[in-house]
């Protein structure tokens, strides 16, 4: 048996730059190799703890944890690294839109990995309907570090990794055996992130 979940979480957050010390790094746009020595110095002494909601998807029989809007895949034991997917009008050809080439997050852009200050703010994303189709969502806390931009509702960061994850309990309470088996599959998949994973009613979560 390994160390308790609380001890693993404390050990992970004790390093202000966990992505640079002992974990590989992946990009939100691609899984290309990244120079670990190029990790930016954090703006904060310790990672910022925020709340967010993820989408749970299925690809080739594998349960995936994805960003709610960008669709970036979060991999177990691999900090997510932000990249700007926006664009701008070319100065010389204004009818053409060119991709941004700045590091994320940028003060004058909306790029970066988001986290909100309170669980109440994050819960609203659980209650909103899916954009294109029905999906499953989980809520939890996330560690944000590297370049961090603070805003009125929370932060945008260059690096992120889950601290803990909660699968909404009502999903289990009002569904049949087949659905419950799928929820159990979600929980097992999320445990690969080596962080606490629990079933919980969103209303019972506090900041």
Secondary structure in CASP SS format (residue, H / E / C, confidence):
PFRMAT SS
TARGET T0000
AUTHOR 0000-0000-0000
METHOD secondary structure of the structure
MODEL  1
X C 1.00
X C 1.00
X C 1.00
X C 1.00
X H 1.00
X H 1.00
X H 1.00
X H 1.00
X H 1.00
X H 1.00
X H 1.00
X H 1.00
X H 1.00
X C 1.00
X C 1.00
X C 1.00
X C 1.00
X H 1.00
X H 1.00
X H 1.00
X H 1.00
X C 1.00
X C 1.00
X C 1.00
X E 1.00
X E 1.00
X E 1.00
X C 1.00
X C 1.00
X C 1.00
X C 1.00
X C 1.00
X C 1.00
X C 1.00
X C 1.00
X H 1.00
X H 1.00
X H 1.00
X C 1.00
X C 1.00
X C 1.00
X C 1.00
X C 1.00
X C 1.00
X C 1.00
X C 1.00
X C 1.00
X E 1.00
X E 1.00
X E 1.00
X E 1.00
X E 1.00
X E 1.00
X E 1.00
X E 1.00
X E 1.00
X E 1.00
X E 1.00
X E 1.00
X C 1.00
X C 1.00
X E 1.00
X E 1.00
X E 1.00
X E 1.00
X E 1.00
X E 1.00
X C 1.00
X C 1.00
X C 1.00
X C 1.00
X C 1.00
X E 1.00
X E 1.00
X C 1.00
X C 1.00
X C 1.00
X C 1.00
X E 1.00
X E 1.00
X E 1.00
X C 1.00
X C 1.00
X C 1.00
X C 1.00
X C 1.00
X E 1.00
X E 1.00
X E 1.00
X C 1.00
X C 1.00
X C 1.00
X C 1.00
X C 1.00
X C 1.00
X C 1.00
X E 1.00
X E 1.00
X E 1.00
X C 1.00
X C 1.00
X C 1.00
X C 1.00
X C 1.00
X C 1.00
X C 1.00
X C 1.00
X C 1.00
X C 1.00
X C 1.00
X C 1.00
X C 1.00
X E 1.00
X E 1.00
X E 1.00
X E 1.00
X C 1.00
X C 1.00
X H 1.00
X H 1.00
X H 1.00
X H 1.00
X H 1.00
X H 1.00
X H 1.00
X H 1.00
X H 1.00
X C 1.00
X C 1.00
X C 1.00
X C 1.00
X C 1.00
X C 1.00
X C 1.00
X C 1.00
X E 1.00
X E 1.00
X E 1.00
X E 1.00
X E 1.00
X E 1.00
X E 1.00
X E 1.00
X E 1.00
X E 1.00
X E 1.00
X E 1.00
X E 1.00
X E 1.00
X E 1.00
X C 1.00
X C 1.00
X C 1.00
X E 1.00
X E 1.00
X E 1.00
X E 1.00
X E 1.00
X E 1.00
X E 1.00
X E 1.00
X E 1.00
X E 1.00
X E 1.00
X E 1.00
X E 1.00
X E 1.00
X E 1.00
X C 1.00
X H 1.00
X H 1.00
X H 1.00
X H 1.00
X C 1.00
X C 1.00
X C 1.00
X H 1.00
X H 1.00
X H 1.00
X H 1.00
X H 1.00
X H 1.00
X H 1.00
X H 1.00
X H 1.00
X H 1.00
X H 1.00
X H 1.00
X H 1.00
X H 1.00
X H 1.00
X H 1.00
X H 1.00
X C 1.00
X C 1.00
X E 1.00
X E 1.00
X E 1.00
X E 1.00
X E 1.00
X C 1.00
X H 1.00
X H 1.00
X H 1.00
X C 1.00
X C 1.00
X C 1.00
END
